[in-house]
Amino acid sequence: MAVPRPDTHQFDAFTANLAYARKMVNAGKYLAPFRSPEIDVDDFYRAAWVQAVAAIDHWFHEELFHRVGLLAAKDSPDMPIQLRNFELPLNRIEAVSRCEITLSEAVVEHVRDKWGNASLQNPRKISEALILVTEKNVWQEAATQINIWHGQRTSRTDKTLKNQFFGVTDRRNKIAHDADLVDGDLKQRRTITDAEVSDAIDWIDRVALAIAHVLDV
């Protein structure tokens, strides 16, 4: 079934970044018949894999900062407890008192300081970040939503969803940090196909859609 996509600047950017990853896959498929010693087509697929994971990492950050700003500006009694208890350094409190910045801006700045350079590719770290904007079990509810989208033909749980997501990001780390070399080998790289990368990109897209749905319900 067609899944509605969030109409937000943050998700539009995510979609554009995933489209870029898909273009790299298509470039590799186009060049595959012309393989030569000068062109390693598999590197297009590896680059696409890294790009796709970067896309969802970036989306998690931007979604976090955006939602923190909205919640802090509302000062609602329904604000998640972790955000309500979020501590600001004295210099930012003083800036607010001098009307140099709003409280919402001060909170977002401090959240950026804490999470801006953090990698949001591990399910545990993602949960730690998103707890500032929701008290839901995002992985469990996202798994339930994916099962619904699949007509209950799947029975994913938070554990299986996180494990599958970790498998995608772990391969990204092998590419980015270990040149995708086979363990114990300094020349041979792991095999990779356009179908594998396309599946990983589609899976990243589905996970982001499910978590976005959970955050908005």
MODELLER restraints for C-alpha pairs under 7 A, 6 or more apart:
rsr = mdl.restraints
at = mdl.atoms
rsr.add(forms.Gaussian(group=physical.xy_distance, feature=features.Distance(at['CA:1:A'], at['CA:149:A']), mean=6.67, stdev=0.5))
rsr.add(forms.Gaussian(group=physical.xy_distance, feature=features.Distance(at['CA:5:A'], at['CA:209:A']), mean=6.82, stdev=0.5))
rsr.add(forms.Gaussian(group=physical.xy_distance, feature=features.Distance(at['CA:10:A'], at['CA:59:A']), mean=6.35, stdev=0.5))
rsr.add(forms.Gaussian(group=physical.xy_distance, feature=features.Distance(at['CA:10:A'], at['CA:62:A']), mean=6.21, stdev=0.5))
rsr.add(forms.Gaussian(group=physical.xy_distance, feature=features.Distance(at['CA:10:A'], at['CA:63:A']), mean=6.33, stdev=0.5))
rsr.add(forms.Gaussian(group=physical.xy_distance, feature=features.Distance(at['CA:11:A'], at['CA:59:A']), mean=6.86, stdev=0.5))
rsr.add(forms.Gaussian(group=physical.xy_distance, feature=features.Distance(at['CA:14:A'], at['CA:55:A']), mean=5.58, stdev=0.5))
rsr.add(forms.Gaussian(group=physical.xy_distance, feature=features.Distance(at['CA:14:A'], at['CA:56:A']), mean=6.58, stdev=0.5))
rsr.add(forms.Gaussian(group=physical.xy_distance, feature=features.Distance(at['CA:14:A'], at['CA:59:A']), mean=5.74, stdev=0.5))
rsr.add(forms.Gaussian(group=physical.xy_distance, feature=features.Distance(at['CA:17:A'], at['CA:55:A']), mean=5.47, stdev=0.5))
rsr.add(forms.Gaussian(group=physical.xy_distance, feature=features.Distance(at['CA:18:A'], at['CA:52:A']), mean=5.52, stdev=0.5))
rsr.add(forms.Gaussian(group=physical.xy_distance, feature=features.Distance(at['CA:18:A'], at['CA:55:A']), mean=6.22, stdev=0.5))
rsr.add(forms.Gaussian(group=physical.xy_distance, feature=features.Distance(at['CA:21:A'], at['CA:48:A']), mean=4.42, stdev=0.5))
rsr.add(forms.Gaussian(group=physical.xy_distance, feature=features.Distance(at['CA:21:A'], at['CA:51:A']), mean=5.60, stdev=0.5))
rsr.add(forms.Gaussian(group=physical.xy_distance, feature=features.Distance(at['CA:21:A'], at['CA:52:A']), mean=5.73, stdev=0.5))
rsr.add(forms.Gaussian(group=physical.xy_distance, feature=features.Distance(at['CA:22:A'], at['CA:48:A']), mean=6.76, stdev=0.5))
rsr.add(forms.Gaussian(group=physical.xy_distance, feature=features.Distance(at['CA:24:A'], at['CA:44:A']), mean=5.71, stdev=0.5))
rsr.add(forms.Gaussian(group=physical.xy_distance, feature=features.Distance(at['CA:24:A'], at['CA:45:A']), mean=6.75, stdev=0.5))
rsr.add(forms.Gaussian(group=physical.xy_distance, feature=features.Distance(at['CA:24:A'], at['CA:48:A']), mean=5.55, stdev=0.5))
rsr.add(forms.Gaussian(group=physical.xy_distance, feature=features.Distance(at['CA:25:A'], at['CA:44:A']), mean=6.28, stdev=0.5))
rsr.add(forms.Gaussian(group=physical.xy_distance, feature=features.Distance(at['CA:25:A'], at['CA:45:A']), mean=5.49, stdev=0.5))
rsr.add(forms.Gaussian(group=physical.xy_distance, feature=features.Distance(at['CA:25:A'], at['CA:48:A']), mean=6.21, stdev=0.5))
rsr.add(forms.Gaussian(group=physical.xy_distance, feature=features.Distance(at['CA:25:A'], at['CA:194:A']), mean=6.12, stdev=0.5))
rsr.add(forms.Gaussian(group=physical.xy_distance, feature=features.Distance(at['CA:28:A'], at['CA:41:A']), mean=5.20, stdev=0.5))
rsr.add(forms.Gaussian(group=physical.xy_distance, feature=features.Distance(at['CA:28:A'], at['CA:44:A']), mean=5.37, stdev=0.5))
rsr.add(forms.Gaussian(group=physical.xy_distance, feature=features.Distance(at['CA:28:A'], at['CA:45:A']), mean=6.59, stdev=0.5))
rsr.add(forms.Gaussian(group=physical.xy_distance, feature=features.Distance(at['CA:29:A'], at['CA:194:A']), mean=6.99, stdev=0.5))
rsr.add(forms.Gaussian(group=physical.xy_distance, feature=features.Distance(at['CA:31:A'], at['CA:41:A']), mean=6.70, stdev=0.5))
rsr.add(forms.Gaussian(group=physical.xy_distance, feature=features.Distance(at['CA:32:A'], at['CA:41:A']), mean=6.10, stdev=0.5))
rsr.add(forms.Gaussian(group=physical.xy_distance, feature=features.Distance(at['CA:42:A'], at['CA:192:A']), mean=6.42, stdev=0.5))
rsr.add(forms.Gaussian(group=physical.xy_distance, feature=features.Distance(at['CA:45:A'], at['CA:193:A']), mean=7.00, stdev=0.5))
rsr.add(forms.Gaussian(group=physical.xy_distance, feature=features.Distance(at['CA:45:A'], at['CA:194:A']), mean=6.24, stdev=0.5))
rsr.add(forms.Gaussian(group=physical.xy_distance, feature=features.Distance(at['CA:45:A'], at['CA:197:A']), mean=6.33, stdev=0.5))
rsr.add(forms.Gaussian(group=physical.xy_distance, feature=features.Distance(at['CA:46:A'], at['CA:175:A']), mean=6.62, stdev=0.5))
rsr.add(forms.Gaussian(group=physical.xy_distance, feature=features.Distance(at['CA:49:A'], at['CA:172:A']), mean=6.29, stdev=0.5))
rsr.add(forms.Gaussian(group=physical.xy_distance, feature=features.Distance(at['CA:49:A'], at['CA:197:A']), mean=5.99, stdev=0.5))
rsr.add(forms.Gaussian(group=physical.xy_distance, feature=features.Distance(at['CA:50:A'], at['CA:172:A']), mean=5.34, stdev=0.5))
rsr.add(forms.Gaussian(group=physical.xy_distance, feature=features.Distance(at['CA:52:A'], at['CA:201:A']), mean=5.91, stdev=0.5))
rsr.add(forms.Gaussian(group=physical.xy_distance, feature=features.Distance(at['CA:53:A'], at['CA:169:A']), mean=6.44, stdev=0.5))
rsr.add(forms.Gaussian(group=physical.xy_distance, feature=features.Distance(at['CA:56:A'], at['CA:208:A']), mean=6.93, stdev=0.5))
rsr.add(forms.Gaussian(group=physical.xy_distance, feature=features.Distance(at['CA:57:A'], at['CA:119:A']), mean=6.97, stdev=0.5))
rsr.add(forms.Gaussian(group=physical.xy_distance, feature=features.Distance(at['CA:57:A'], at['CA:120:A']), mean=5.16, stdev=0.5))
rsr.add(forms.Gaussian(group=physical.xy_distance, feature=features.Distance(at['CA:57:A'], at['CA:121:A']), mean=5.88, stdev=0.5))
rsr.add(forms.Gaussian(group=physical.xy_distance, feature=features.Distance(at['CA:60:A'], at['CA:120:A']), mean=6.79, stdev=0.5))
rsr.add(forms.Gaussian(group=physical.xy_distance, feature=features.Distance(at['CA:61:A'], at['CA:116:A']), mean=7.00, stdev=0.5))
rsr.add(forms.Gaussian(group=physical.xy_distance, feature=features.Distance(at['CA:64:A'], at['CA:130:A']), mean=6.55, stdev=0.5))
rsr.add(forms.Gaussian(group=physical.xy_distance, feature=features.Distance(at['CA:65:A'], at['CA:108:A']), mean=6.01, stdev=0.5))
rsr.add(forms.Gaussian(group=physical.xy_distance, feature=features.Distance(at['CA:67:A'], at['CA:133:A']), mean=6.36, stdev=0.5))
rsr.add(forms.Gaussian(group=physical.xy_distance, feature=features.Distance(at['CA:68:A'], at['CA:108:A']), mean=6.29, stdev=0.5))
rsr.add(forms.Gaussian(group=physical.xy_distance, feature=features.Distance(at['CA:68:A'], at['CA:133:A']), mean=6.15, stdev=0.5))
rsr.add(forms.Gaussian(group=physical.xy_distance, feature=features.Distance(at['CA:69:A'], at['CA:104:A']), mean=5.37, stdev=0.5))
rsr.add(forms.Gaussian(group=physical.xy_distance, feature=features.Distance(at['CA:69:A'], at['CA:105:A']), mean=6.77, stdev=0.5))
rsr.add(forms.Gaussian(group=physical.xy_distance, feature=features.Distance(at['CA:69:A'], at['CA:108:A']), mean=5.73, stdev=0.5))
rsr.add(forms.Gaussian(group=physical.xy_distance, feature=features.Distance(at['CA:71:A'], at['CA:79:A']), mean=6.47, stdev=0.5))
rsr.add(forms.Gaussian(group=physical.xy_distance, feature=features.Distance(at['CA:72:A'], at['CA:104:A']), mean=4.89, stdev=0.5))
rsr.add(forms.Gaussian(group=physical.xy_distance, feature=features.Distance(at['CA:73:A'], at['CA:104:A']), mean=5.05, stdev=0.5))
rsr.add(forms.Gaussian(group=physical.xy_distance, feature=features.Distance(at['CA:80:A'], at['CA:132:A']), mean=6.27, stdev=0.5))
rsr.add(forms.Gaussian(group=physical.xy_distance, feature=features.Distance(at['CA:80:A'], at['CA:133:A']), mean=6.02, stdev=0.5))
rsr.add(forms.Gaussian(group=physical.xy_distance, feature=features.Distance(at['CA:80:A'], at['CA:134:A']), mean=5.77, stdev=0.5))
rsr.add(forms.Gaussian(group=physical.xy_distance, feature=features.Distance(at['CA:80:A'], at['CA:135:A']), mean=6.02, stdev=0.5))
rsr.add(forms.Gaussian(group=physical.xy_distance, feature=features.Distance(at['CA:82:A'], at['CA:131:A']), mean=6.61, stdev=0.5))
rsr.add(forms.Gaussian(group=physical.xy_distance, feature=features.Distance(at['CA:82:A'], at['CA:132:A']), mean=5.30, stdev=0.5))
rsr.add(forms.Gaussian(group=physical.xy_distance, feature=features.Distance(at['CA:83:A'], at['CA:132:A']), mean=4.90, stdev=0.5))
rsr.add(forms.Gaussian(group=physical.xy_distance, feature=features.Distance(at['CA:83:A'], at['CA:133:A']), mean=6.95, stdev=0.5))
rsr.add(forms.Gaussian(group=physical.xy_distance, feature=features.Distance(at['CA:88:A'], at['CA:110:A']), mean=6.95, stdev=0.5))
rsr.add(forms.Gaussian(group=physical.xy_distance, feature=features.Distance(at['CA:92:A'], at['CA:106:A']), mean=5.99, stdev=0.5))
rsr.add(forms.Gaussian(group=physical.xy_distance, feature=features.Distance(at['CA:95:A'], at['CA:101:A']), mean=6.13, stdev=0.5))
rsr.add(forms.Gaussian(group=physical.xy_distance, feature=features.Distance(at['CA:96:A'], at['CA:102:A']), mean=5.66, stdev=0.5))
rsr.add(forms.Gaussian(group=physical.xy_distance, feature=features.Distance(at['CA:96:A'], at['CA:103:A']), mean=5.89, stdev=0.5))
rsr.add(forms.Gaussian(group=physical.xy_distance, feature=features.Distance(at['CA:120:A'], at['CA:126:A']), mean=5.35, stdev=0.5))
rsr.add(forms.Gaussian(group=physical.xy_distance, feature=features.Distance(at['CA:121:A'], at['CA:169:A']), mean=6.25, stdev=0.5))
rsr.add(forms.Gaussian(group=physical.xy_distance, feature=features.Distance(at['CA:122:A'], at['CA:166:A']), mean=6.41, stdev=0.5))
rsr.add(forms.Gaussian(group=physical.xy_distance, feature=features.Distance(at['CA:123:A'], at['CA:162:A']), mean=5.97, stdev=0.5))
rsr.add(forms.Gaussian(group=physical.xy_distance, feature=features.Distance(at['CA:123:A'], at['CA:166:A']), mean=6.96, stdev=0.5))
rsr.add(forms.Gaussian(group=physical.xy_distance, feature=features.Distance(at['CA:134:A'], at['CA:215:A']), mean=6.99, stdev=0.5))
rsr.add(forms.Gaussian(group=physical.xy_distance, feature=features.Distance(at['CA:138:A'], at['CA:211:A']), mean=6.30, stdev=0.5))
rsr.add(forms.Gaussian(group=physical.xy_distance, feature=features.Distance(at['CA:138:A'], at['CA:214:A']), mean=6.47, stdev=0.5))
rsr.add(forms.Gaussian(group=physical.xy_distance, feature=features.Distance(at['CA:139:A'], at['CA:158:A']), mean=4.84, stdev=0.5))
rsr.add(forms.Gaussian(group=physical.xy_distance, feature=features.Distance(at['CA:139:A'], at['CA:161:A']), mean=6.99, stdev=0.5))
rsr.add(forms.Gaussian(group=physical.xy_distance, feature=features.Distance(at['CA:140:A'], at['CA:157:A']), mean=5.91, stdev=0.5))
rsr.add(forms.Gaussian(group=physical.xy_distance, feature=features.Distance(at['CA:140:A'], at['CA:158:A']), mean=4.14, stdev=0.5))
rsr.add(forms.Gaussian(group=physical.xy_distance, feature=features.Distance(at['CA:141:A'], at['CA:214:A']), mean=6.43, stdev=0.5))
rsr.add(forms.Gaussian(group=physical.xy_distance, feature=features.Distance(at['CA:142:A'], at['CA:210:A']), mean=4.89, stdev=0.5))
rsr.add(forms.Gaussian(group=physical.xy_distance, feature=features.Distance(at['CA:142:A'], at['CA:211:A']), mean=5.36, stdev=0.5))
rsr.add(forms.Gaussian(group=physical.xy_distance, feature=features.Distance(at['CA:142:A'], at['CA:214:A']), mean=6.28, stdev=0.5))
rsr.add(forms.Gaussian(group=physical.xy_distance, feature=features.Distance(at['CA:143:A'], at['CA:156:A']), mean=5.43, stdev=0.5))
rsr.add(forms.Gaussian(group=physical.xy_distance, feature=features.Distance(at['CA:143:A'], at['CA:157:A']), mean=5.45, stdev=0.5))
rsr.add(forms.Gaussian(group=physical.xy_distance, feature=features.Distance(at['CA:143:A'], at['CA:158:A']), mean=5.81, stdev=0.5))
rsr.add(forms.Gaussian(group=physical.xy_distance, feature=features.Distance(at['CA:143:A'], at['CA:161:A']), mean=6.14, stdev=0.5))
rsr.add(forms.Gaussian(group=physical.xy_distance, feature=features.Distance(at['CA:144:A'], at['CA:156:A']), mean=6.93, stdev=0.5))
rsr.add(forms.Gaussian(group=physical.xy_distance, feature=features.Distance(at['CA:145:A'], at['CA:210:A']), mean=6.18, stdev=0.5))
rsr.add(forms.Gaussian(group=physical.xy_distance, feature=features.Distance(at['CA:146:A'], at['CA:210:A']), mean=6.43, stdev=0.5))
rsr.add(forms.Gaussian(group=physical.xy_distance, feature=features.Distance(at['CA:147:A'], at['CA:153:A']), mean=6.73, stdev=0.5))
rsr.add(forms.Gaussian(group=physical.xy_distance, feature=features.Distance(at['CA:147:A'], at['CA:154:A']), mean=5.25, stdev=0.5))
rsr.add(forms.Gaussian(group=physical.xy_distance, feature=features.Distance(at['CA:147:A'], at['CA:155:A']), mean=6.04, stdev=0.5))
rsr.add(forms.Gaussian(group=physical.xy_distance, feature=features.Distance(at['CA:147:A'], at['CA:156:A']), mean=6.53, stdev=0.5))
rsr.add(forms.Gaussian(group=physical.xy_distance, feature=features.Distance(at['CA:168:A'], at['CA:200:A']), mean=6.43, stdev=0.5))
rsr.add(forms.Gaussian(group=physical.xy_distance, feature=features.Distance(at['CA:174:A'], at['CA:180:A']), mean=4.98, stdev=0.5))
rsr.add(forms.Gaussian(group=physical.xy_distance, feature=features.Distance(at['CA:180:A'], at['CA:189:A']), mean=5.41, stdev=0.5))
rsr.add(forms.Gaussian(group=physical.xy_distance, feature=features.Distance(at['CA:180:A'], at['CA:190:A']), mean=5.88, stdev=0.5))
rsr.add(forms.Gaussian(group=physical.xy_distance, feature=features.Distance(at['CA:181:A'], at['CA:187:A']), mean=6.70, stdev=0.5))
rsr.add(forms.Gaussian(group=physical.xy_distance, feature=features.Distance(at['CA:181:A'], at['CA:188:A']), mean=5.72, stdev=0.5))
rsr.add(forms.Gaussian(group=physical.xy_distance, feature=features.Distance(at['CA:181:A'], at['CA:189:A']), mean=4.14, stdev=0.5))
rsr.add(forms.Gaussian(group=physical.xy_distance, feature=features.Distance(at['CA:181:A'], at['CA:190:A']), mean=5.95, stdev=0.5))
rsr.add(forms.Gaussian(group=physical.xy_distance, feature=features.Distance(at['CA:182:A'], at['CA:188:A']), mean=5.90, stdev=0.5))
rsr.add(forms.Gaussian(group=physical.xy_distance, feature=features.Distance(at['CA:182:A'], at['CA:189:A']), mean=5.33, stdev=0.5))
rsr.add(forms.Gaussian(group=physical.xy_distance, feature=features.Distance(at['CA:182:A'], at['CA:190:A']), mean=5.55, stdev=0.5))
